[in-house]
Amino acid sequence: MFSGLNKFIKYILPKRLFYRALIIVAAPTIILQLIITVVFYDSVWIKANKNTTRSLVAQLKTIEEVYINDKKNLDFLTDSYKNNFNFEIGINQEDFPNISGERKFSPMDRSLRRELKSTFGNDNYWFNTSKFKNAVEIKIRSGNDTIEFLVPKDMVSASSVRLFLLWTTLPSIVLIIIALIFLKNQTKPLVKLAKAAERFCKGDYVNDFRASGSQEIRKAAFEFDRMAKRINRHLNQRAEMLSGISHDLRTPLTRLKLQLAMLKQKDISNSMSKDIDEMEKMLNDYLQFAKTQFQEPFTIIDLNNLFISIKNKFKNNNFTFNDNGNLVELKGRLTALQRSFENIIQNGLTYGNKVYVEIQKGNRLATILFEDDGPGIPEDQYKNVFKPFFRLDKSRSLNKSGVGLGLAIVEDVINSHGGSIQLGKSKKNGLLVKVSLPF
């Protein structure tokens, strides 16, 4: 039971730290104000209002009794009430209005109705508290006559209630506004740190990040900056080392090519040249895989224009790009994405006859579908083909002439942009490659 309640509370609570902290600050203040208001309303205002209304109705009852029993002194009594209590009193034989002037949800009307009913009985009274701003109109049936009263509203309801409600709500609003300002300033450094971590996760080198906020947040930001610099330094050292290895290995391979060209036995020379070419391609694949985190600036990329340029580069009628006219722009590394898309398309053209590409625009997500009519890949091998150096020997190998790094590089580039890549069955009976990228 408690587990279900805990899940329900987590579900209804806001997910962002700013709103959770706001609830922690604002909820006790609001609850305290509500308790004070309810206690005051129940124990003070209702009782005071009841006594005030009862006193007013008693005066109305006194005037009615004087009118019935001592009409000689009626003028003196009405004048006294007008001068001392600001009462307006009139006597006529008009009927009560057909439309009730009561407000159902007004505490003042409920209190006045209760006292009038208990004193004068049903259908012997009528009142309206909203017709005049500072007065209440009351009518009492006395025999065949109707006594009309116009009494000050503060004799029915205590006017201090409004001031009390104002002084209870206004400080709460001011405190919540102050809390909003302070919470915004406290959560802003965390948001900056999260955005910097997201940029770094996507391969963007974060060099303009500055720690700010409280001591704990500054400590976390400082350690993140140190970690990012260590990782960047490691990546730079790896790139420099691989560049040196590339230069050192390609030099003897070039000499071997020259020596093979001078051999008279052409059959041996051709066989060894193929081995050297394969070694060069393997070396290039290794370097490309290791350099997927190469420092390339992020730019705004128009996916439609990117695939149009790729289509013009391939110059192959078997490659079809379905340009649906949707403008899809995202922030990413242009060269890395272009090489990844070209790798997928080239694999489709190599192992199938035709490749079809389509872009679907969703809610902050662009989905790119690559479909071919080739032999496809068994479903149990979908995860394995993304592993480095994995080569598929049956039906279709996406790296037949390589070392099994093609899709590993593609997945690394897509993931570094915050996206995902999935394989499936194509409508063309071949392979479907689904790439999702946020924009």
Secondary structure, 3 states (H helix, E strand, C coil): CHHHHHHHHHHHCCCCHHHHHHHHHHHHHHHHHHHHHHHHHHHHHHHHHHHHHHHHHHHHHHHHHHHHHCHHHHHHHHHHHHHHHCCEEEEECCCCCCCCECCCCCHHHHHHHHHHHHHHCCCCEEEECCCCCCEEEEEEEECCEEEEEEEEHHHCCCCHHHHHHHHHHHHHHHHHHHHHHHHHHHHHHHHHHHHHHHHHHCCCCCCCCCCCCCHHHHHHHHHHHHHHHHHHHHHHHHHHHHHHHHHHHHHHHHHHHHHHHCCCCHHHHHHHHHHHHHHHHHHHHHHHHHCCCCCCCCEEEEHHHHHHHHHHHHCCCCEEEECCCCCCEEEECHHHHHHHHHHHHHHHHHHCCCEEEEEEECCCEEEEEEEECCCCCCHHHCCHHHCCCCCCCCCCCCCCCCCCCHHHHHHHHHHHCCCEEEEEECCCCCEEEEEEEEC
